Amino acid sequence: MNLTRRQPASKSEYISVVIPAYNEAASLPYLISRLDEVFDGIGETYELIVVDDGSTDATWEVLTHSKLTRGTLRAIRLSRNFGKEPAISAGLRAVSGAAAIVMDADLQHPPELLPKMIDLWRSGGPLVVNAVKKIRQGESMIRRAGAHIFYFLFRKLTGLDLWHTTDFKLLDRSAVEEYLALPEHGRFFRGLTMWLGYPAVSISFIPQERPPEAGGSRWSINKLLGLARHSLISFTALPLQLVTWCGIITLLLSIVLGLQTLWQKWSGEAVEGFTTVILVQLGIGSVLMISLGLIGEYLARIYEEIKGRPQYIIAEVMDKQNPK
């Protein structure tokens, strides 16, 4: 693993921009136009890679008719909706630039931040540049509370602090290759890029509003809960250890309750067992069901990994060269 770059990157080394897109036909024209303006402002060409993750709207048609003035466009259409993480992997595998920037298609990740990210990378210091949310605006109280709980649990269970981190990142080519070399299929991009341990720097940004034409977020509560569950299970086995501790605690409580019952019997007091027995059975039953559920989650992840199915299937690839 090459953790240092001996000298600053040359401007002749172009940048690849990777964008996973699902039903983003309304947002992509604005995003592509702003990317062209940003790279025109810094006088660089770039490679834009958009992965159509099985969209059901006109996303692919928009890409077919899009043109860049400062770079080349590669569009990858997956055979169906595989999810954001596989789409990111598909985009990164197509990267040919010296660094890759991953960003969302909904314009909440401001393209105007790219020059600063590129300058930090070209300086020869960090190999990873993380864009971190300064505030979480435009989110409901339930989503904010859920995000706080997830980041808290992730930090406590894995030791990695992902507070306000996003998928908006710049990765040096060496970091991209190391990420793609990981053998696991179930990936959590923002967690794995931190787990790699490459020299990194963070810059903050304020998420922008989605354009009215683009509609609301594609992430429902159920999808977010699924992502949180998958991410935690992928990174730590500590919940399985908690099952053992729950068993120990339940055993200790059972011993205490048993001694209390025997003492009451020896002292001649009436033993009222129905309420106690019911409560104990409910408690133990709940612990057992939760334990079986956790074990089932880990077995499901192991099952998915050992099947060895590909993360995604590419249906079509389109390349458009720089018209200049």
C-alpha positions as CSV (number, residue, x, y, z in Angstrom):
1,M,0.0,0.0,0.0
2,N,1.5,3.3,-1.1
3,L,0.6,5.8,1.6
4,T,2.6,8.7,0.4
5,R,3.2,10.6,-2.9
6,R,6.8,11.7,-3.4
7,Q,5.9,14.9,-5.3
8,P,2.9,17.0,-6.1
9,A,0.7,15.8,-9.0
10,S,1.2,17.5,-12.3
11,K,-1.6,19.3,-14.0
12,S,-1.2,17.0,-17.0
13,E,-2.8,14.3,-14.8
14,Y,-6.5,14.7,-15.4
15,I,-9.3,14.0,-13.0
16,S,-12.1,11.5,-13.3
17,V,-15.5,12.4,-11.9
18,V,-17.8,9.5,-11.0
19,I,-21.5,10.0,-10.6
20,P,-24.0,7.2,-9.7
21,A,-27.4,8.2,-10.9
22,Y,-30.9,6.7,-10.4
23,N,-33.8,8.5,-12.0
24,E,-31.8,11.8,-12.2
25,A,-32.9,12.9,-15.7
26,A,-34.0,16.3,-14.4
27,S,-30.7,17.0,-12.4
28,L,-28.1,15.7,-14.8
29,P,-28.2,18.5,-17.4
30,Y,-27.7,21.1,-14.7
31,L,-24.9,19.1,-13.1
32,I,-23.1,18.5,-16.4
33,S,-23.3,22.1,-17.3
34,R,-21.9,23.3,-14.0
35,L,-19.1,20.7,-14.1
36,D,-18.1,22.0,-17.5
37,E,-18.1,25.6,-16.2
38,V,-16.0,24.6,-13.1
39,F,-13.3,22.8,-15.2
40,D,-13.3,25.5,-17.8
41,G,-12.6,28.0,-14.9
42,I,-9.5,26.1,-13.8
43,G,-8.5,25.3,-17.4
44,E,-8.5,21.6,-17.2
45,T,-10.0,18.7,-19.1
46,Y,-11.7,15.9,-17.2
47,E,-13.3,12.5,-17.6
48,L,-16.9,12.3,-16.5
49,I,-18.3,8.8,-15.7
50,V,-22.0,8.5,-15.0
51,V,-23.4,5.2,-13.9
52,D,-27.1,4.8,-14.7
53,D,-28.2,2.5,-12.0
54,G,-31.2,1.0,-13.7
55,S,-33.2,4.2,-14.0
56,T,-36.8,4.0,-15.1
57,D,-36.9,7.6,-16.3
58,A,-35.1,9.3,-19.2
59,T,-31.7,9.3,-17.5
60,W,-30.0,7.3,-20.2
61,E,-31.5,9.4,-23.0
62,V,-30.2,12.6,-21.3
63,L,-26.7,11.1,-21.2
64,T,-27.0,10.0,-24.8
65,H,-27.6,13.7,-25.8
66,S,-25.2,15.3,-23.4
67,K,-21.9,16.9,-24.5
68,L,-18.9,18.2,-22.7
69,T,-16.6,21.0,-23.8
70,R,-13.8,20.4,-21.3
71,G,-13.6,16.6,-21.2
72,T,-15.0,13.2,-22.2
73,L,-18.2,11.5,-21.1
74,R,-18.5,7.8,-20.4
75,A,-22.0,6.6,-19.5
76,I,-22.5,3.1,-18.1
77,R,-26.0,1.6,-17.9
78,L,-26.5,-1.2,-15.4
79,S,-29.0,-4.0,-16.3
80,R,-31.2,-3.1,-13.3
81,N,-31.1,-1.1,-10.1
82,F,-28.3,-2.6,-8.0
83,G,-28.0,0.2,-5.5
84,K,-25.7,3.1,-4.9
85,E,-22.7,1.2,-3.6
86,P,-22.4,-1.2,-6.6
87,A,-22.9,1.8,-8.9
88,I,-20.0,3.6,-7.3
89,S,-17.8,0.5,-7.7
90,A,-18.8,0.3,-11.4
91,G,-17.8,3.9,-11.9
92,L,-14.5,3.5,-10.1
93,R,-13.6,0.5,-12.1
94,A,-13.9,2.6,-15.3
95,V,-11.7,5.4,-14.0
96,S,-8.5,6.2,-16.0
97,G,-7.6,9.5,-14.4
98,A,-4.9,10.0,-11.7
99,A,-7.6,10.7,-9.2
100,A,-11.3,10.1,-8.9
101,I,-14.0,12.4,-7.4
102,V,-17.3,10.7,-6.4
103,M,-20.3,12.9,-6.1
104,D,-24.1,12.7,-6.2
105,A,-26.2,13.6,-9.2
106,D,-28.8,15.7,-7.3
107,L,-26.6,18.8,-7.0
108,Q,-26.5,18.7,-3.2
109,H,-22.7,18.2,-3.6
110,P,-21.6,21.6,-5.1
111,P,-19.3,21.3,-8.1
112,E,-17.8,24.6,-7.1
113,L,-15.9,22.8,-4.3
114,L,-14.0,20.7,-6.8
115,P,-11.1,23.2,-7.5
116,K,-10.3,23.3,-3.8
117,M,-10.4,19.5,-3.5
118,I,-8.1,19.2,-6.6
119,D,-5.7,21.8,-5.3
120,L,-5.4,19.9,-2.0
121,W,-4.7,16.7,-3.8
122,R,-2.2,18.2,-6.2
123,S,-0.2,19.7,-3.3
124,G,1.3,16.3,-2.7
125,G,-0.2,15.9,0.7
126,P,-3.5,14.0,1.2
127,L,-4.4,11.0,-0.9
128,V,-8.1,11.3,0.1
129,V,-10.1,14.6,0.4
130,N,-13.3,14.2,2.3
131,A,-16.2,16.7,1.9
132,V,-18.0,16.9,5.2
133,K,-21.4,18.5,5.7
134,K,-21.3,21.6,7.8
135,I,-25.0,21.4,8.6
136,R,-27.8,19.0,7.8
137,Q,-30.4,21.2,6.2
138,G,-33.6,20.3,4.6
139,E,-34.0,17.1,6.6
140,S,-36.9,16.1,8.8
141,M,-36.4,15.7,12.6
142,I,-36.7,11.9,12.2
143,R,-34.0,11.7,9.6
144,R,-31.7,13.9,11.7
145,A,-32.3,11.8,14.8
146,G,-31.7,8.7,12.8
147,A,-28.4,10.1,11.4
148,H,-27.2,11.0,14.9
149,I,-28.0,7.5,16.2
150,F,-26.3,5.8,13.3
151,Y,-23.1,7.8,13.5
152,F,-23.0,7.3,17.3
153,L,-23.4,3.6,17.0
154,F,-20.9,3.3,14.1
155,R,-18.3,5.2,16.1
156,K,-18.8,3.1,19.2
157,L,-18.9,-0.2,17.5
158,T,-16.2,0.2,14.8
159,G,-14.0,3.0,16.2
160,L,-14.4,5.0,12.9
161,D,-15.8,8.5,13.1
162,L,-18.1,9.2,10.1
163,W,-19.8,12.2,11.6
164,H,-21.4,14.2,8.8
165,T,-19.2,12.5,6.2
166,T,-20.6,11.9,2.7
167,D,-19.8,10.0,-0.5
168,F,-18.4,13.3,-1.9
169,K,-14.7,12.4,-1.9
170,L,-11.6,12.7,-4.0
171,L,-9.4,9.6,-4.1
172,D,-5.9,9.3,-5.4
173,R,-5.6,6.5,-8.0
174,S,-3.7,4.4,-5.5
175,A,-6.6,4.7,-3.0
176,V,-9.0,3.8,-5.8
177,E,-7.1,0.7,-6.7
178,E,-6.8,-0.4,-3.1
179,Y,-10.5,0.1,-2.6
180,L,-11.3,-2.0,-5.7
181,A,-8.9,-4.7,-4.6
182,L,-10.9,-5.4,-1.4
183,P,-12.5,-8.9,-1.9
184,E,-15.9,-8.2,-0.2
185,H,-19.0,-7.6,-2.3
186,G,-21.1,-5.9,0.3
187,R,-19.4,-2.5,0.5
188,F,-19.9,0.7,2.4
189,F,-17.9,3.3,0.4
190,R,-17.5,6.1,2.9
191,G,-16.6,3.6,5.7
192,L,-14.1,1.6,3.7
193,T,-12.3,4.6,2.3
194,M,-11.7,5.7,5.9
195,W,-10.8,2.2,7.0
196,L,-8.0,2.1,4.3
197,G,-6.1,4.6,6.4
198,Y,-4.7,6.8,3.6
199,P,-3.6,10.3,4.5
200,A,-6.8,12.4,4.3
201,V,-8.0,15.9,4.8
202,S,-11.6,17.2,5.3
203,I,-13.2,20.3,3.9
204,S,-16.7,21.4,4.9
205,F,-19.6,22.4,2.7
206,I,-23.3,23.2,3.0
207,P,-25.5,20.8,1.0
208,Q,-27.4,22.6,-1.7
209,E,-31.1,22.2,-2.5
210,R,-32.2,19.8,-5.2
211,P,-33.7,21.7,-8.2
212,P,-37.5,21.7,-8.1
213,E,-37.6,19.7,-11.3
214,A,-35.7,16.9,-9.7
215,G,-38.3,16.2,-7.0
216,G,-37.5,14.9,-3.6
217,S,-34.8,12.5,-2.3
218,R,-34.7,9.0,-3.6
219,W,-33.8,7.7,-0.1
220,S,-36.8,6.5,1.8
221,I,-36.8,5.7,5.5
222,N,-36.7,2.0,4.8
223,K,-33.7,2.4,2.4
224,L,-31.8,4.4,5.0
225,L,-32.5,1.9,7.7
226,G,-31.4,-0.9,5.4
227,L,-28.2,1.0,4.6
228,A,-27.5,1.6,8.3
229,R,-28.1,-2.0,9.2
230,H,-25.9,-3.3,6.4
231,S,-23.1,-0.9,7.1
232,L,-22.9,-1.8,10.8
233,I,-23.0,-5.5,10.2
234,S,-20.4,-5.2,7.4
235,F,-17.9,-3.4,9.7
236,T,-18.2,-5.1,13.1
237,A,-19.1,-8.4,14.8
238,L,-19.6,-6.6,18.2
239,P,-23.4,-7.1,18.1
240,L,-22.8,-10.9,18.2
241,Q,-20.7,-10.4,21.3
242,L,-23.5,-8.4,22.8
243,V,-25.6,-11.5,22.5
244,T,-23.2,-13.3,24.8
245,W,-23.4,-10.5,27.3
246,C,-27.2,-10.5,27.2
247,G,-27.0,-14.2,28.0
248,I,-24.7,-13.6,30.9
249,I,-26.9,-10.9,32.3
250,T,-30.0,-13.0,31.9
251,L,-28.2,-15.9,33.7
252,L,-27.2,-13.6,36.6
253,L,-30.8,-12.3,36.9
254,S,-32.1,-15.9,36.9
255,I,-29.7,-16.9,39.7
256,V,-30.8,-13.9,41.8
257,L,-34.4,-14.7,41.2
258,G,-33.9,-18.3,42.0
259,L,-32.1,-17.6,45.3
260,Q,-34.9,-15.1,46.2
261,T,-37.6,-17.8,45.5
262,L,-35.7,-20.4,47.6
263,W,-35.3,-18.0,50.5
264,Q,-39.0,-17.2,50.5
265,K,-39.8,-20.9,50.5
266,W,-37.4,-21.7,53.4
267,S,-38.7,-18.8,55.4
268,G,-42.3,-20.0,55.0
269,E,-43.5,-17.1,52.9
270,A,-46.0,-17.7,50.1
271,V,-44.3,-17.8,46.7
272,E,-46.3,-15.9,44.1
273,G,-44.9,-17.3,40.9
274,F,-47.2,-16.6,38.1
275,T,-46.4,-13.0,37.5
276,T,-42.7,-13.5,38.0
277,V,-42.5,-16.5,35.7
278,I,-44.4,-14.7,33.0
279,L,-42.1,-11.7,33.2
280,V,-39.0,-13.9,33.2
281,Q,-40.3,-15.9,30.2
282,L,-41.1,-12.7,28.3
283,G,-37.6,-11.3,29.0
284,I,-35.7,-14.4,28.1
285,G,-37.9,-14.9,25.0
286,S,-37.2,-11.4,23.8
287,V,-33.4,-11.8,24.3
288,L,-33.5,-15.1,22.4
289,M,-35.5,-13.6,19.4
290,I,-33.2,-10.6,19.2
291,S,-30.2,-12.9,19.3
292,L,-31.5,-15.2,16.6
293,G,-32.3,-12.1,14.5
294,L,-28.7,-10.8,14.8
295,I,-27.2,-14.2,14.0
296,G,-29.6,-14.4,11.0
297,E,-28.4,-11.0,9.7
298,Y,-24.7,-12.1,9.9
299,L,-25.5,-15.5,8.3
300,A,-27.3,-13.7,5.5
301,R,-24.3,-11.5,4.8
302,I,-22.0,-14.6,4.8
303,Y,-24.5,-16.3,2.4
304,E,-24.4,-13.3,0.0
305,E,-20.6,-13.2,0.0
306,I,-20.0,-16.9,-0.6
307,K,-22.4,-17.0,-3.5
308,G,-19.8,-14.9,-5.4
309,R,-22.3,-13.1,-7.6
310,P,-21.1,-9.9,-9.3
311,Q,-21.9,-6.6,-7.6
312,Y,-23.6,-5.4,-10.9
313,I,-24.1,-6.3,-14.5
314,I,-23.3,-3.7,-17.2
315,A,-25.9,-3.6,-20.0
316,E,-24.4,-0.8,-22.1
317,V,-21.5,1.6,-22.3
318,M,-21.3,4.8,-24.2
319,D,-18.2,6.9,-24.8
320,K,-18.2,10.5,-26.0
321,Q,-14.9,12.1,-26.8
322,N,-14.1,15.8,-26.2
323,P,-15.4,17.6,-29.3
324,K,-12.4,20.0,-29.2
